[in-house]
Amino acid sequence: MAAVTLLHTKGLSRRFGGLKAVQNVDFDLKQGEIRALIGPNGAGKTTFVSLLSGRIVPSEGQVFFEGEEVTGDPAWRRVRKGIAYTFQITSVYAKLTAYENVALAAQSALSRSGAVRKKDLDRAVAEAIEKVGLSDRARMKAGELSYGHQRLLEVAMGLALRPKLLMLDEPTQGLSDAEIDNFCNLVRDIARTATILLIEHNMPVVMQLADSITVLNAGEILANGTPAEIRANPAVQAAYLGS
Ligand SMILES: Nc1ncnc2c1ncn2[C@@H]1O[C@H](COP(=O)(O)OP(=O)(O)OP(=O)(O)O)[C@@H](O)[C@H]1O
């Protein structure tokens, strides 16, 4: 069965002043895969996913989702089309409960056209919280959750949007080994219904989770391949050793 392209970019570029953070990137993501995006610090990974999510606009190039161009769409419209980006902890409201945080994220992202019914929203929130294993902490204030649980809360905030594509930016940063193991199981579970693009520095996590890997270096794609191919790639090894 031929893999269906979910998202692709053509010549995607973003400059900050004279700095070429992302340069002429042609990228192709297949439906159902777990793709890791790796590269040395400053390679342009966060900028690239910000271009995909619509948080920033490109200097040049195009983004297509399910065959339709979304380059001009603002972030909220992309969310409605099924593109979700994990919220950072800084966007978690410490004084609201975990449940309220997820509801707020889903509400603000999904209700711009006024079409979301409360019943549907409640169900999406409850499902998302259950999936990340926070049901018994749903009524706790987010600020009282451990760091690891706050990261899971961010994932729940993304999942409540019922995304077709979920982009996770360094989700295991600051987690304990046990929490990382649980997180990997969660990602595999999410991948049964969504495509995943994962920015991750933890190589054992990348190697065990990713179906394929894209390596960015200085804003450009250095390599694409399976974990085994990427591990054996001399240019990738040089980029990491040189960083
Ligand atoms: N808003 C901005 N204004 C100016 N420069 C920026 C901005 N955002 C990113 N950059 C620069 O663009 C380059 C790419 O940054 P980016 O954060 O995308 O890299 P990264 O691969 O995600 O890095 P890291 O792994 O350290 O998170 C860096 O040189 C960074 O300093």
The ligand as a MOL file (V3000), in Angstrom:
LIG
                    3D

  0  0  0     0  0            999 V3000
M  V30 BEGIN CTAB
M  V30 COUNTS 31 33 0 0 0
M  V30 BEGIN ATOM
M  V30 1 N 12.4620 35.0390 16.7260 0
M  V30 2 C 13.7490 34.9420 16.3680 0
M  V30 3 N 14.4850 36.0350 16.1120 0
M  V30 4 C 15.7710 35.9490 15.7350 0
M  V30 5 N 16.4340 34.7820 15.5910 0
M  V30 6 C 15.7710 33.6580 15.8400 0
M  V30 7 C 14.3950 33.6690 16.2450 0
M  V30 8 N 13.9940 32.3740 16.4320 0
M  V30 9 C 15.0700 31.6070 16.1610 0
M  V30 10 N 16.1190 32.3600 15.8010 0
M  V30 11 C 17.4520 31.8610 15.4040 0
M  V30 12 O 17.2420 30.9340 14.3550 0
M  V30 13 C 18.1670 29.8440 14.4720 0
M  V30 14 C 17.3850 28.5450 14.5540 0
M  V30 15 O 16.7380 28.5140 15.8270 0
M  V30 16 P 15.7730 27.3230 16.2610 0
M  V30 17 O 15.2780 27.6530 17.6240 0
M  V30 18 O 14.7810 27.0860 15.2020 0
M  V30 19 O 16.7730 26.0890 16.3120 0
M  V30 20 P 16.6060 24.6670 16.9980 0
M  V30 21 O 17.1630 23.6780 16.0390 0
M  V30 22 O 15.1930 24.4830 17.4300 0
M  V30 23 O 17.5690 24.7900 18.2560 0
M  V30 24 P 17.5300 24.0860 19.6960 0
M  V30 25 O 17.8030 22.6360 19.4590 0
M  V30 26 O 18.6290 24.7580 20.4220 0
M  V30 27 O 16.1680 24.3340 20.2750 0
M  V30 28 C 19.0000 30.1230 15.7060 0
M  V30 29 O 20.2130 30.7180 15.2780 0
M  V30 30 C 18.1670 31.0730 16.5040 0
M  V30 31 O 18.9560 31.9270 17.3030 0
M  V30 END ATOM
M  V30 BEGIN BOND
M  V30 1 1 1 2
M  V30 2 1 2 3
M  V30 3 2 2 7
M  V30 4 2 3 4
M  V30 5 1 4 5
M  V30 6 2 5 6
M  V30 7 1 6 7
M  V30 8 1 6 10
M  V30 9 1 7 8
M  V30 10 2 8 9
M  V30 11 1 9 10
M  V30 12 1 10 11
M  V30 13 1 11 12
M  V30 14 1 11 30
M  V30 15 1 12 13
M  V30 16 1 13 14
M  V30 17 1 13 28
M  V30 18 1 14 15
M  V30 19 1 15 16
M  V30 20 2 16 17
M  V30 21 1 16 18
M  V30 22 1 16 19
M  V30 23 1 19 20
M  V30 24 2 20 21
M  V30 25 1 20 22
M  V30 26 1 20 23
M  V30 27 1 23 24
M  V30 28 2 24 25
M  V30 29 1 24 26
M  V30 30 1 24 27
M  V30 31 1 28 29
M  V30 32 1 28 30
M  V30 33 1 30 31
M  V30 END BOND
M  V30 END CTAB
M  END
